[in-house]
């Protein structure tokens, strides 16, 4: 694997005080080996989207980080370009699309 691109959208539920996110993960962008994964609407804040992205990539045997290793550290150690972007203050409906 050469690249991992993660775009997350975050919505804050002001009434209950909780944050939620959804994300799209693209591996090997622009190549014939490109794969796209979608993380569904779920509870989480901060960099939780990175942890969930690592979990899905591990589940599909695309990466094999050691226990407790962050996605960023794994990518650094394995010469994988990691680009992440989190769009905050989205509407709830934007996360479910």
N, CA, C and O atoms as a CHARMM CRD file, in Angstrom:
* protein
*
  388
    1    1 UNK  N      0.83800  -1.17400   0.00000 PROA 1      0.00000
    2    1 UNK  CA     0.00000   0.00000   0.00000 PROA 1      0.00000
    3    1 UNK  C      0.88600   1.24200   0.00000 PROA 1      0.00000
    4    1 UNK  O      1.90000   1.30500   0.69600 PROA 1      0.00000
    5    2 UNK  N      0.47900   2.22300  -0.79600 PROA 2      0.00000
    6    2 UNK  CA     1.27000   3.44700  -0.93200 PROA 2      0.00000
    7    2 UNK  C      0.62500   4.64500  -0.23000 PROA 2      0.00000
    8    2 UNK  O      1.32400   5.46400   0.36600 PROA 2      0.00000
    9    3 UNK  N     -0.71500   4.74700  -0.30100 PROA 3      0.00000
   10    3 UNK  CA    -1.38400   5.91400   0.28700 PROA 3      0.00000
   11    3 UNK  C     -2.66600   5.52400   1.01300 PROA 3      0.00000
   12    3 UNK  O     -3.32600   4.54100   0.67500 PROA 3      0.00000
   13    4 UNK  N     -2.99300   6.32900   2.02200 PROA 4      0.00000
   14    4 UNK  CA    -4.27900   6.23800   2.71200 PROA 4      0.00000
   15    4 UNK  C     -4.79900   7.66500   2.84400 PROA 4      0.00000
   16    4 UNK  O     -4.12700   8.53100   3.40400 PROA 4      0.00000
   17    5 UNK  N     -5.99700   7.90000   2.32700 PROA 5      0.00000
   18    5 UNK  CA    -6.64400   9.21200   2.40900 PROA 5      0.00000
   19    5 UNK  C     -7.90500   9.04100   3.24500 PROA 5      0.00000
   20    5 UNK  O     -8.75200   8.20500   2.93100 PROA 5      0.00000
   21    6 UNK  N     -8.03200   9.82600   4.30200 PROA 6      0.00000
   22    6 UNK  CA    -9.21800   9.72900   5.15900 PROA 6      0.00000
   23    6 UNK  C     -9.86900  11.10100   5.25400 PROA 6      0.00000
   24    6 UNK  O     -9.22400  12.08700   5.60900 PROA 6      0.00000
   25    7 UNK  N    -11.15900  11.14700   4.92900 PROA 7      0.00000
   26    7 UNK  CA   -11.93900  12.37000   5.07700 PROA 7      0.00000
   27    7 UNK  C    -13.08700  12.06000   6.02700 PROA 7      0.00000
   28    7 UNK  O    -13.92900  11.20600   5.74600 PROA 7      0.00000
   29    8 UNK  N    -13.10900  12.75700   7.14300 PROA 8      0.00000
   30    8 UNK  CA   -14.15000  12.55300   8.14800 PROA 8      0.00000
   31    8 UNK  C    -15.01100  13.80500   8.25400 PROA 8      0.00000
   32    8 UNK  O    -14.53900  14.92300   8.04500 PROA 8      0.00000
   33    9 UNK  N    -16.27700  13.59500   8.58000 PROA 9      0.00000
   34    9 UNK  CA   -17.19800  14.69700   8.84800 PROA 9      0.00000
   35    9 UNK  C    -17.70000  14.53200  10.27300 PROA 9      0.00000
   36    9 UNK  O    -18.01600  13.42300  10.70500 PROA 9      0.00000
   37   10 UNK  N    -17.77300  15.64700  11.00600 PROA 10     0.00000
   38   10 UNK  CA   -18.17400  15.59000  12.40700 PROA 10     0.00000
   39   10 UNK  C    -19.38400  16.48200  12.66200 PROA 10     0.00000
   40   10 UNK  O    -19.47200  17.60000  12.15300 PROA 10     0.00000
   41   11 UNK  N    -20.30300  15.96600  13.45200 PROA 11     0.00000
   42   11 UNK  CA   -21.49500  16.70400  13.86400 PROA 11     0.00000
   43   11 UNK  C    -21.56900  16.67800  15.38300 PROA 11     0.00000
   44   11 UNK  O    -21.35400  15.63800  16.00600 PROA 11     0.00000
   45   12 UNK  N    -21.87400  17.83200  15.97600 PROA 12     0.00000
   46   12 UNK  CA   -22.01300  17.92700  17.42200 PROA 12     0.00000
   47   12 UNK  C    -23.48300  18.08900  17.77300 PROA 12     0.00000
   48   12 UNK  O    -24.13700  19.03600  17.33800 PROA 12     0.00000
   49   13 UNK  N    -23.99300  17.15500  18.56300 PROA 13     0.00000
   50   13 UNK  CA   -25.37200  17.17900  19.03900 PROA 13     0.00000
   51   13 UNK  C    -25.43100  18.10400  20.25900 PROA 13     0.00000
   52   13 UNK  O    -25.10100  17.69200  21.37100 PROA 13     0.00000
   53   14 UNK  N    -25.84400  19.33300  20.04900 PROA 14     0.00000
   54   14 UNK  CA   -25.85000  20.33900  21.11800 PROA 14     0.00000
   55   14 UNK  C    -26.81400  19.97500  22.24300 PROA 14     0.00000
   56   14 UNK  O    -26.55800  20.29000  23.40500 PROA 14     0.00000
   57   15 UNK  N    -27.90300  19.32400  21.91100 PROA 15     0.00000
   58   15 UNK  CA   -28.90300  18.98100  22.93000 PROA 15     0.00000
   59   15 UNK  C    -28.34500  17.98000  23.93800 PROA 15     0.00000
   60   15 UNK  O    -28.52700  18.15000  25.14400 PROA 15     0.00000
   61   16 UNK  N    -27.68000  16.95500  23.46300 PROA 16     0.00000
   62   16 UNK  CA   -27.15200  15.90200  24.34600 PROA 16     0.00000
   63   16 UNK  C    -25.65600  16.02700  24.62200 PROA 16     0.00000
   64   16 UNK  O    -25.11900  15.30800  25.46400 PROA 16     0.00000
   65   17 UNK  N    -24.98600  16.93100  23.92200 PROA 17     0.00000
   66   17 UNK  CA   -23.56400  17.16100  24.16900 PROA 17     0.00000
   67   17 UNK  C    -22.64000  16.06600  23.64700 PROA 17     0.00000
   68   17 UNK  O    -21.57500  15.83300  24.21800 PROA 17     0.00000
   69   18 UNK  N    -23.03500  15.39600  22.57200 PROA 18     0.00000
   70   18 UNK  CA   -22.21800  14.31300  22.01400 PROA 18     0.00000
   71   18 UNK  C    -21.75500  14.63700  20.60200 PROA 18     0.00000
   72   18 UNK  O    -22.43300  15.34700  19.86000 PROA 18     0.00000
   73   19 UNK  N    -20.59000  14.10600  20.24100 PROA 19     0.00000
   74   19 UNK  CA   -20.06200  14.26400  18.88500 PROA 19     0.00000
   75   19 UNK  C    -20.19900  12.95300  18.13000 PROA 19     0.00000
   76   19 UNK  O    -20.07300  11.86900  18.69900 PROA 19     0.00000
   77   20 UNK  N    -20.46100  13.07900  16.82900 PROA 20     0.00000
   78   20 UNK  CA   -20.60200  11.92400  15.94500 PROA 20     0.00000
   79   20 UNK  C    -19.80000  12.18600  14.68200 PROA 20     0.00000
   80   20 UNK  O    -19.51100  13.33300  14.34300 PROA 20     0.00000
   81   21 UNK  N    -19.44200  11.10800  13.98900 PROA 21     0.00000
   82   21 UNK  CA   -18.68100  11.27100  12.75500 PROA 21     0.00000
   83   21 UNK  C    -19.03400  10.16800  11.77000 PROA 21     0.00000
   84   21 UNK  O    -19.61200   9.14600  12.14000 PROA 21     0.00000
   85   22 UNK  N    -18.68100  10.38800  10.52800 PROA 22     0.00000
   86   22 UNK  CA   -18.64800   9.36000   9.49300 PROA 22     0.00000
   87   22 UNK  C    -17.39500   9.67000   8.68100 PROA 22     0.00000
   88   22 UNK  O    -16.86600  10.78000   8.74700 PROA 22     0.00000
   89   23 UNK  N    -16.92700   8.70100   7.92300 PROA 23     0.00000
   90   23 UNK  CA   -15.68100   8.93700   7.18200 PROA 23     0.00000
   91   23 UNK  C    -15.61600   8.08000   5.92800 PROA 23     0.00000
   92   23 UNK  O    -16.30000   7.06500   5.79800 PROA 23     0.00000
   93   24 UNK  N    -14.76800   8.52700   5.01200 PROA 24     0.00000
   94   24 UNK  CA   -14.45100   7.76800   3.81400 PROA 24     0.00000
   95   24 UNK  C    -12.94400   7.55100   3.80200 PROA 24     0.00000
   96   24 UNK  O    -12.16500   8.47800   4.02100 PROA 24     0.00000
   97   25 UNK  N    -12.55200   6.31100   3.54200 PROA 25     0.00000
   98   25 UNK  CA   -11.13800   5.93500   3.48000 PROA 25     0.00000
   99   25 UNK  C    -10.84700   5.49000   2.05700 PROA 25     0.00000
  100   25 UNK  O    -11.54600   4.63300   1.51600 PROA 25     0.00000
  101   26 UNK  N     -9.82100   6.06600   1.45100 PROA 26     0.00000
  102   26 UNK  CA    -9.40300   5.65700   0.11300 PROA 26     0.00000
  103   26 UNK  C     -7.95000   5.20000   0.20800 PROA 26     0.00000
  104   26 UNK  O     -7.07600   5.94700   0.65000 PROA 26     0.00000
  105   27 UNK  N     -7.70900   3.96400  -0.21300 PROA 27     0.00000
  106   27 UNK  CA    -6.33600   3.45400  -0.22700 PROA 27     0.00000
  107   27 UNK  C     -5.83800   3.42500  -1.66400 PROA 27     0.00000
  108   27 UNK  O     -6.60100   3.17100  -2.59600 PROA 27     0.00000
  109   28 UNK  N     -4.55500   3.68700  -1.82700 PROA 28     0.00000
  110   28 UNK  CA    -3.90300   3.68300  -3.14800 PROA 28     0.00000
  111   28 UNK  C     -4.65200   4.53200  -4.16700 PROA 28     0.00000
  112   28 UNK  O     -4.94200   4.09300  -5.28000 PROA 28     0.00000
  113   29 UNK  N     -4.95400   5.74500  -3.76100 PROA 29     0.00000
  114   29 UNK  CA    -5.73300   6.67000  -4.59000 PROA 29     0.00000
  115   29 UNK  C     -5.14000   6.81900  -5.98900 PROA 29     0.00000
  116   29 UNK  O     -3.93400   7.00100  -6.15600 PROA 29     0.00000
  117   30 UNK  N     -6.01700   6.73900  -6.98800 PROA 30     0.00000
  118   30 UNK  CA    -5.60700   6.96900  -8.36400 PROA 30     0.00000
  119   30 UNK  C     -4.88100   5.82800  -9.04800 PROA 30     0.00000
  120   30 UNK  O     -4.37200   5.98800 -10.15800 PROA 30     0.00000
  121   31 UNK  N     -4.82900   4.67500  -8.39300 PROA 31     0.00000
  122   31 UNK  CA    -4.16600   3.52000  -9.01000 PROA 31     0.00000
  123   31 UNK  C     -5.20800   2.44300  -9.31100 PROA 31     0.00000
  124   31 UNK  O     -6.37200   2.56500  -8.92700 PROA 31     0.00000
  125   32 UNK  N     -4.77600   1.39400  -9.99800 PROA 32     0.00000
  126   32 UNK  CA    -5.69600   0.29200 -10.27000 PROA 32     0.00000
  127   32 UNK  C     -5.97200  -0.54800  -9.02600 PROA 32     0.00000
  128   32 UNK  O     -6.82300  -1.43700  -9.05500 PROA 32     0.00000
  129   33 UNK  N     -5.26100  -0.27200  -7.93400 PROA 33     0.00000
  130   33 UNK  CA    -5.47500  -0.97400  -6.66400 PROA 33     0.00000
  131   33 UNK  C     -6.28000  -0.14200  -5.66400 PROA 33     0.00000
  132   33 UNK  O     -6.37400  -0.49300  -4.48800 PROA 33     0.00000
  133   34 UNK  N     -6.85400   0.95400  -6.14000 PROA 34     0.00000
  134   34 UNK  CA    -7.62900   1.84400  -5.26300 PROA 34     0.00000
  135   34 UNK  C     -8.81900   1.10000  -4.65700 PROA 34     0.00000
  136   34 UNK  O     -9.52700   0.36200  -5.34100 PROA 34     0.00000
  137   35 UNK  N     -9.02000   1.31500  -3.35100 PROA 35     0.00000
  138   35 UNK  CA   -10.17200   0.75800  -2.63700 PROA 35     0.00000
  139   35 UNK  C    -10.78200   1.86400  -1.79700 PROA 35     0.00000
  140   35 UNK  O    -10.08100   2.72800  -1.27000 PROA 35     0.00000
  141   36 UNK  N    -12.10900   1.81900  -1.68200 PROA 36     0.00000
  142   36 UNK  CA   -12.82700   2.82400  -0.90200 PROA 36     0.00000
  143   36 UNK  C    -13.63500   2.12400   0.18900 PROA 36     0.00000
  144   36 UNK  O    -14.33800   1.14700  -0.06900 PROA 36     0.00000
  145   37 UNK  N    -13.52100   2.63700   1.40000 PROA 37     0.00000
  146   37 UNK  CA   -14.27500   2.13100   2.54800 PROA 37     0.00000
  147   37 UNK  C    -15.03400   3.29600   3.16400 PROA 37     0.00000
  148   37 UNK  O    -14.54100   4.42300   3.19100 PROA 37     0.00000
  149   38 UNK  N    -16.22800   3.02100   3.65600 PROA 38     0.00000
  150   38 UNK  CA   -17.03400   4.05200   4.29800 PROA 38     0.00000
  151   38 UNK  C    -17.26700   3.65200   5.74800 PROA 38     0.00000
  152   38 UNK  O    -17.71100   2.54100   6.04000 PROA 38     0.00000
  153   39 UNK  N    -16.96000   4.57600   6.64800 PROA 39     0.00000
  154   39 UNK  CA   -17.29100   4.38000   8.05300 PROA 39     0.00000
  155   39 UNK  C    -18.65300   5.02300   8.28300 PROA 39     0.00000
  156   39 UNK  O    -18.82800   6.20800   7.99900 PROA 39     0.00000
  157   40 UNK  N    -19.61400   4.26800   8.78800 PROA 40     0.00000
  158   40 UNK  CA   -20.95500   4.81900   8.97100 PROA 40     0.00000
  159   40 UNK  C    -21.02500   5.81000  10.13200 PROA 40     0.00000
  160   40 UNK  O    -20.11000   5.90100  10.95100 PROA 40     0.00000
  161   41 UNK  N    -22.11000   6.53500  10.18100 PROA 41     0.00000
  162   41 UNK  CA   -22.42900   7.46900  11.26400 PROA 41     0.00000
  163   41 UNK  C    -22.24900   6.74800  12.59900 PROA 41     0.00000
  164   41 UNK  O    -22.85000   5.69900  12.82800 PROA 41     0.00000
  165   42 UNK  N    -21.41900   7.31600  13.47900 PROA 42     0.00000
  166   42 UNK  CA   -21.17500   6.70500  14.78200 PROA 42     0.00000
  167   42 UNK  C    -20.68900   7.72800  15.79200 PROA 42     0.00000
  168   42 UNK  O    -20.20200   8.80000  15.43300 PROA 42     0.00000
  169   43 UNK  N    -20.83100   7.37500  17.06400 PROA 43     0.00000
  170   43 UNK  CA   -20.38300   8.23400  18.15100 PROA 43     0.00000
  171   43 UNK  C    -18.86400   8.28600  18.17100 PROA 43     0.00000
  172   43 UNK  O    -18.19900   7.27500  17.94300 PROA 43     0.00000
  173   44 UNK  N    -18.31800   9.46100  18.44400 PROA 44     0.00000
  174   44 UNK  CA   -16.87600   9.60800  18.59400 PROA 44     0.00000
  175   44 UNK  C    -16.46200  11.04200  18.38500 PROA 44     0.00000
  176   44 UNK  O    -17.14700  11.79700  17.69500 PROA 44     0.00000
  177   45 UNK  N    -15.35400  11.42100  18.97200 PROA 45     0.00000
  178   45 UNK  CA   -14.86500  12.80200  18.87500 PROA 45     0.00000
  179   45 UNK  C    -13.34900  12.79700  18.76200 PROA 45     0.00000
  180   45 UNK  O    -12.69700  11.76800  18.94000 PROA 45     0.00000
  181   46 UNK  N    -12.81300  13.95100  18.46800 PROA 46     0.00000
  182   46 UNK  CA   -11.35800  14.07000  18.34200 PROA 46     0.00000
  183   46 UNK  C    -10.83700  13.24500  17.17800 PROA 46     0.00000
  184   46 UNK  O    -11.28100  13.40500  16.04100 PROA 46     0.00000
  185   47 UNK  N     -9.89200  12.36400  17.47000 PROA 47     0.00000
  186   47 UNK  CA    -9.28700  11.53800  16.42200 PROA 47     0.00000
  187   47 UNK  C     -9.85100  10.11500  16.40000 PROA 47     0.00000
  188   47 UNK  O     -9.20900   9.20200  15.88000 PROA 47     0.00000
  189   48 UNK  N    -11.02800   9.92700  16.95300 PROA 48     0.00000
  190   48 UNK  CA   -11.64100   8.59000  16.95000 PROA 48     0.00000
  191   48 UNK  C    -11.79100   8.03600  15.53200 PROA 48     0.00000
  192   48 UNK  O    -11.70900   6.82600  15.31800 PROA 48     0.00000
  193   49 UNK  N    -12.00900   8.92300  14.57700 PROA 49     0.00000
  194   49 UNK  CA   -12.13900   8.47200  13.18700 PROA 49     0.00000
  195   49 UNK  C    -10.85700   7.78800  12.69200 PROA 49     0.00000
  196   49 UNK  O    -10.92200   6.89900  11.84300 PROA 49     0.00000
  197   50 UNK  N     -9.70400   8.19300  13.21200 PROA 50     0.00000
  198   50 UNK  CA    -8.44100   7.54400  12.82700 PROA 50     0.00000
  199   50 UNK  C     -8.35400   6.13100  13.40000 PROA 50     0.00000
  200   50 UNK  O     -7.89700   5.20800  12.72600 PROA 50     0.00000
  201   51 UNK  N     -8.78900   5.97200  14.63300 PROA 51     0.00000
  202   51 UNK  CA    -8.77900   4.65100  15.27000 PROA 51     0.00000
  203   51 UNK  C     -9.73400   3.70200  14.54900 PROA 51     0.00000
  204   51 UNK  O     -9.39800   2.54200  14.31000 PROA 51     0.00000
  205   52 UNK  N    -10.91100   4.19000  14.20600 PROA 52     0.00000
  206   52 UNK  CA   -11.88200   3.35600  13.49600 PROA 52     0.00000
  207   52 UNK  C    -11.39700   3.03300  12.07600 PROA 52     0.00000
  208   52 UNK  O    -11.64900   1.94200  11.56400 PROA 52     0.00000
  209   53 UNK  N    -10.70900   3.97100  11.45500 PROA 53     0.00000
  210   53 UNK  CA   -10.13200   3.71400  10.12900 PROA 53     0.00000
  211   53 UNK  C     -9.07400   2.62800  10.21600 PROA 53     0.00000
  212   53 UNK  O     -9.02600   1.73000   9.37500 PROA 53     0.00000
  213   54 UNK  N     -8.23300   2.70900  11.22400 PROA 54     0.00000
  214   54 UNK  CA    -7.20400   1.68200  11.43600 PROA 54     0.00000
  215   54 UNK  C     -7.86400   0.32000  11.63100 PROA 54     0.00000
  216   54 UNK  O     -7.38900  -0.68200  11.09500 PROA 54     0.00000
  217   55 UNK  N     -8.94700   0.27900  12.38900 PROA 55     0.00000
  218   55 UNK  CA    -9.63300  -0.98800  12.64500 PROA 55     0.00000
  219   55 UNK  C    -10.18200  -1.60400  11.36200 PROA 55     0.00000
  220   55 UNK  O    -10.04400  -2.80900  11.15100 PROA 55     0.00000
  221   56 UNK  N    -10.79200  -0.80800  10.51300 PROA 56     0.00000
  222   56 UNK  CA   -11.38200  -1.34800   9.28200 PROA 56     0.00000
  223   56 UNK  C    -10.28800  -1.80600   8.31200 PROA 56     0.00000
  224   56 UNK  O    -10.44000  -2.83400   7.65100 PROA 56     0.00000
  225   57 UNK  N     -9.19000  -1.05400   8.22200 PROA 57     0.00000
  226   57 UNK  CA    -8.08800  -1.45800   7.34200 PROA 57     0.00000
  227   57 UNK  C     -7.42000  -2.73200   7.84300 PROA 57     0.00000
  228   57 UNK  O     -6.96300  -3.55200   7.04600 PROA 57     0.00000
  229   58 UNK  N     -7.36200  -2.89700   9.15200 PROA 58     0.00000
  230   58 UNK  CA    -6.81100  -4.11500   9.74200 PROA 58     0.00000
  231   58 UNK  C     -7.75000  -5.29100   9.48900 PROA 58     0.00000
  232   58 UNK  O     -7.30800  -6.39100   9.16000 PROA 58     0.00000
  233   59 UNK  N     -9.04500  -5.04500   9.64500 PROA 59     0.00000
  234   59 UNK  CA   -10.04500  -6.09600   9.42500 PROA 59     0.00000
  235   59 UNK  C     -9.97800  -6.65600   8.00500 PROA 59     0.00000
  236   59 UNK  O    -10.17700  -7.85300   7.79800 PROA 59     0.00000
  237   60 UNK  N     -9.70100  -5.79700   7.03500 PROA 60     0.00000
  238   60 UNK  CA    -9.60300  -6.23000   5.64500 PROA 60     0.00000
  239   60 UNK  C     -8.17600  -6.61300   5.24000 PROA 60     0.00000
  240   60 UNK  O     -7.87200  -6.74600   4.05500 PROA 60     0.00000
  241   61 UNK  N     -7.30400  -6.78900   6.24400 PROA 61     0.00000
  242   61 UNK  CA    -5.91900  -7.23800   6.03700 PROA 61     0.00000
  243   61 UNK  C     -5.11700  -6.33500   5.10600 PROA 61     0.00000
  244   61 UNK  O     -4.26500  -6.81000   4.35500 PROA 61     0.00000
  245   62 UNK  N     -5.39200  -5.03400   5.15600 PROA 62     0.00000
  246   62 UNK  CA    -4.61400  -4.09100   4.34900 PROA 62     0.00000
  247   62 UNK  C     -3.42800  -3.53700   5.13000 PROA 62     0.00000
  248   62 UNK  O     -2.43000  -3.11700   4.54400 PROA 62     0.00000
  249   63 UNK  N     -3.54600  -3.54000   6.45500 PROA 63     0.00000
  250   63 UNK  CA    -2.44200  -3.14100   7.32500 PROA 63     0.00000
  251   63 UNK  C     -2.38700  -4.12500   8.48900 PROA 63     0.00000
  252   63 UNK  O     -3.34500  -4.85200   8.74900 PROA 63     0.00000
  253   64 UNK  N     -1.25600  -4.13700   9.18300 PROA 64     0.00000
  254   64 UNK  CA    -1.12100  -5.03200  10.33900 PROA 64     0.00000
  255   64 UNK  C     -0.33100  -4.34400  11.45100 PROA 64     0.00000
  256   64 UNK  O      0.80600  -4.71600  11.74000 PROA 64     0.00000
  257   65 UNK  N     -0.95300  -3.32600  12.07600 PROA 65     0.00000
  258   65 UNK  CA    -0.25500  -2.63000  13.15800 PROA 65     0.00000
  259   65 UNK  C     -0.13600  -3.51700  14.39400 PROA 65     0.00000
  260   65 UNK  O     -0.96100  -4.40100  14.62400 PROA 65     0.00000
  261   66 UNK  N      0.89500  -3.26800  15.17600 PROA 66     0.00000
  262   66 UNK  CA     1.03100  -4.00000  16.42800 PROA 66     0.00000
  263   66 UNK  C      0.04500  -3.40400  17.43700 PROA 66     0.00000
  264   66 UNK  O     -0.42700  -2.28100  17.26000 PROA 66     0.00000
  265   67 UNK  N     -0.25900  -4.14600  18.47700 PROA 67     0.00000
  266   67 UNK  CA    -1.24700  -3.72100  19.47600 PROA 67     0.00000
  267   67 UNK  C     -0.90200  -2.33600  20.02800 PROA 67     0.00000
  268   67 UNK  O      0.21600  -2.10300  20.48700 PROA 67     0.00000
  269   68 UNK  N     -1.86100  -1.43500  19.97800 PROA 68     0.00000
  270   68 UNK  CA    -1.68400  -0.09800  20.52000 PROA 68     0.00000
  271   68 UNK  C     -1.00100   0.89200  19.59500 PROA 68     0.00000
  272   68 UNK  O     -0.88500   2.06900  19.93700 PROA 68     0.00000
  273   69 UNK  N     -0.55400   0.45400  18.45300 PROA 69     0.00000
  274   69 UNK  CA     0.14400   1.33900  17.51400 PROA 69     0.00000
  275   69 UNK  C     -0.86000   2.21800  16.77300 PROA 69     0.00000
  276   69 UNK  O     -1.87200   1.72600  16.27300 PROA 69     0.00000
  277   70 UNK  N     -0.58200   3.50000  16.70600 PROA 70     0.00000
  278   70 UNK  CA    -1.47500   4.41800  15.99900 PROA 70     0.00000
  279   70 UNK  C     -1.32600   4.23500  14.48900 PROA 70     0.00000
  280   70 UNK  O     -0.31200   3.73500  14.00200 PROA 70     0.00000
  281   71 UNK  N     -2.35700   4.65100  13.76900 PROA 71     0.00000
  282   71 UNK  CA    -2.30800   4.57800  12.30900 PROA 71     0.00000
  283   71 UNK  C     -1.18400   5.45400  11.78000 PROA 71     0.00000
  284   71 UNK  O     -0.47400   5.06500  10.85200 PROA 71     0.00000
  285   72 UNK  N     -1.02100   6.62500  12.35900 PROA 72     0.00000
  286   72 UNK  CA     0.03400   7.53900  11.91300 PROA 72     0.00000
  287   72 UNK  C      1.41700   6.90000  12.06800 PROA 72     0.00000
  288   72 UNK  O      2.24100   6.96700  11.15500 PROA 72     0.00000
  289   73 UNK  N      1.66400   6.29000  13.21100 PROA 73     0.00000
  290   73 UNK  CA     2.95500   5.65600  13.45200 PROA 73     0.00000
  291   73 UNK  C      3.16700   4.47300  12.50700 PROA 73     0.00000
  292   73 UNK  O      4.25700   4.29000  11.96600 PROA 73     0.00000
  293   74 UNK  N      2.11900   3.67500  12.31400 PROA 74     0.00000
  294   74 UNK  CA     2.22000   2.53500  11.39300 PROA 74     0.00000
  295   74 UNK  C      2.59000   3.01600   9.99300 PROA 74     0.00000
  296   74 UNK  O      3.48100   2.45800   9.35200 PROA 74     0.00000
  297   75 UNK  N      1.90300   4.05200   9.52400 PROA 75     0.00000
  298   75 UNK  CA     2.18100   4.57600   8.18300 PROA 75     0.00000
  299   75 UNK  C      3.60200   5.11900   8.07800 PROA 75     0.00000
  300   75 UNK  O      4.28800   4.87700   7.08400 PROA 75     0.00000
  301   76 UNK  N      4.04400   5.84900   9.09400 PROA 76     0.00000
  302   76 UNK  CA     5.41800   6.37500   9.09300 PROA 76     0.00000
  303   76 UNK  C      6.44300   5.24700   8.99900 PROA 76     0.00000
  304   76 UNK  O      7.41300   5.34500   8.24700 PROA 76     0.00000
  305   77 UNK  N      6.22900   4.19200   9.75400 PROA 77     0.00000
  306   77 UNK  CA     7.17900   3.08300   9.79300 PROA 77     0.00000
  307   77 UNK  C      7.14500   2.22000   8.52900 PROA 77     0.00000
  308   77 UNK  O      8.09200   1.48400   8.25300 PROA 77     0.00000
  309   78 UNK  N      6.05400   2.31000   7.76500 PROA 78     0.00000
  310   78 UNK  CA     5.90300   1.46900   6.58300 PROA 78     0.00000
  311   78 UNK  C      5.86700   2.26500   5.27900 PROA 78     0.00000
  312   78 UNK  O      5.41900   1.76300   4.24800 PROA 78     0.00000
  313   79 UNK  N      6.34200   3.51000   5.33600 PROA 79     0.00000
  314   79 UNK  CA     6.43100   4.37700   4.15300 PROA 79     0.00000
  315   79 UNK  C      5.10800   4.49900   3.38900 PROA 79     0.00000
  316   79 UNK  O      5.07500   4.43800   2.16000 PROA 79     0.00000
  317   80 UNK  N      4.02800   4.67100   4.14000 PROA 80     0.00000
  318   80 UNK  CA     2.70200   4.88600   3.56400 PROA 80     0.00000
  319   80 UNK  C      2.34600   6.35000   3.77400 PROA 80     0.00000
  320   80 UNK  O      2.42900   6.85800   4.89200 PROA 80     0.00000
  321   81 UNK  N      1.95200   7.02400   2.70900 PROA 81     0.00000
  322   81 UNK  CA     1.54500   8.42700   2.81800 PROA 81     0.00000
  323   81 UNK  C      0.13600   8.45600   3.40800 PROA 81     0.00000
  324   81 UNK  O     -0.79700   7.89500   2.83300 PROA 81     0.00000
  325   82 UNK  N     -0.01200   9.11700   4.56200 PROA 82     0.00000
  326   82 UNK  CA    -1.30300   9.23700   5.23500 PROA 82     0.00000
  327   82 UNK  C     -1.76300  10.68800   5.17200 PROA 82     0.00000
  328   82 UNK  O     -1.09400  11.58200   5.69100 PROA 82     0.00000
  329   83 UNK  N     -2.90200  10.91400   4.53700 PROA 83     0.00000
  330   83 UNK  CA    -3.51300  12.24500   4.48600 PROA 83     0.00000
  331   83 UNK  C     -4.86400  12.17000   5.17000 PROA 83     0.00000
  332   83 UNK  O     -5.70500  11.34100   4.82000 PROA 83     0.00000
  333   84 UNK  N     -5.06800  13.04200   6.15000 PROA 84     0.00000
  334   84 UNK  CA    -6.33300  13.04300   6.87800 PROA 84     0.00000
  335   84 UNK  C     -6.93600  14.43700   6.86600 PROA 84     0.00000
  336   84 UNK  O     -6.23700  15.44900   6.81400 PROA 84     0.00000
  337   85 UNK  N     -8.25300  14.44800   6.91500 PROA 85     0.00000
  338   85 UNK  CA    -8.97000  15.71300   6.95700 PROA 85     0.00000
  339   85 UNK  C    -10.26300  15.48700   7.71600 PROA 85     0.00000
  340   85 UNK  O    -11.00200  14.54400   7.43500 PROA 85     0.00000
  341   86 UNK  N    -10.53500  16.36400   8.68800 PROA 86     0.00000
  342   86 UNK  CA   -11.79200  16.29300   9.42900 PROA 86     0.00000
  343   86 UNK  C    -12.54200  17.59900   9.21200 PROA 86     0.00000
  344   86 UNK  O    -12.02300  18.68300   9.47800 PROA 86     0.00000
  345   87 UNK  N    -13.77100  17.47800   8.72700 PROA 87     0.00000
  346   87 UNK  CA   -14.61800  18.63900   8.49800 PROA 87     0.00000
  347   87 UNK  C    -15.56400  18.74700   9.69300 PROA 87     0.00000
  348   87 UNK  O    -16.42100  17.88600   9.89300 PROA 87     0.00000
  349   88 UNK  N    -15.40600  19.78800  10.46800 PROA 88     0.00000
  350   88 UNK  CA   -16.20400  19.97100  11.67900 PROA 88     0.00000
  351   88 UNK  C    -17.44200  20.80700  11.38900 PROA 88     0.00000
  352   88 UNK  O    -17.56600  21.42200  10.33000 PROA 88     0.00000
  353   89 UNK  N    -18.35000  20.81500  12.35000 PROA 89     0.00000
  354   89 UNK  CA   -19.57400  21.62000  12.30400 PROA 89     0.00000
  355   89 UNK  C    -20.47300  21.26100  11.11900 PROA 89     0.00000
  356   89 UNK  O    -21.13000  22.13100  10.54700 PROA 89     0.00000
  357   90 UNK  N    -20.49800  19.99500  10.76200 PROA 90     0.00000
  358   90 UNK  CA   -21.37800  19.53400   9.69000 PROA 90     0.00000
  359   90 UNK  C    -22.79500  19.36200  10.22400 PROA 90     0.00000
  360   90 UNK  O    -23.00900  19.31000  11.43500 PROA 90     0.00000
  361   91 UNK  N    -23.74200  19.27600   9.32800 PROA 91     0.00000
  362   91 UNK  CA   -25.10900  18.94800   9.69700 PROA 91     0.00000
  363   91 UNK  C    -25.21000  17.44100   9.83600 PROA 91     0.00000
  364   91 UNK  O    -24.47800  16.69700   9.18200 PROA 91     0.00000
  365   92 UNK  N    -26.11200  16.99600  10.68400 PROA 92     0.00000
  366   92 UNK  CA   -26.30000  15.55600  10.89000 PROA 92     0.00000
  367   92 UNK  C    -26.58000  14.85300   9.57600 PROA 92     0.00000
  368   92 UNK  O    -26.07400  13.75600   9.34000 PROA 92     0.00000
  369   93 UNK  N    -27.37500  15.46500   8.72300 PROA 93     0.00000
  370   93 UNK  CA   -27.72300  14.84300   7.44500 PROA 93     0.00000
  371   93 UNK  C    -26.50800  14.65200   6.53800 PROA 93     0.00000
  372   93 UNK  O    -26.49900  13.74000   5.71200 PROA 93     0.00000
  373   94 UNK  N    -25.49400  15.48800   6.67500 PROA 94     0.00000
  374   94 UNK  CA   -24.27900  15.35700   5.85200 PROA 94     0.00000
  375   94 UNK  C    -23.49600  14.09300   6.21500 PROA 94     0.00000
  376   94 UNK  O    -22.80300  13.52600   5.37000 PROA 94     0.00000
  377   95 UNK  N    -23.60400  13.65500   7.45900 PROA 95     0.00000
  378   95 UNK  CA   -22.88400  12.46400   7.91500 PROA 95     0.00000
  379   95 UNK  C    -23.54200  11.18000   7.45400 PROA 95     0.00000
  380   95 UNK  O    -22.88500  10.14500   7.35200 PROA 95     0.00000
  381   96 UNK  N    -24.81500  11.23700   7.17800 PROA 96     0.00000
  382   96 UNK  CA   -25.55500  10.03200   6.80500 PROA 96     0.00000
  383   96 UNK  C    -25.61300   9.83800   5.30400 PROA 96     0.00000
  384   96 UNK  O    -26.15400   8.83200   4.84500 PROA 96     0.00000
  385   97 UNK  N    -25.08400  10.75300   4.53000 PROA 97     0.00000
  386   97 UNK  CA   -25.09200  10.63600   3.06300 PROA 97     0.00000
  387   97 UNK  C    -23.87100   9.89600   2.57200 PROA 97     0.00000
  388   97 UNK  O    -23.70800   9.70300   1.36800 PROA 97     0.00000
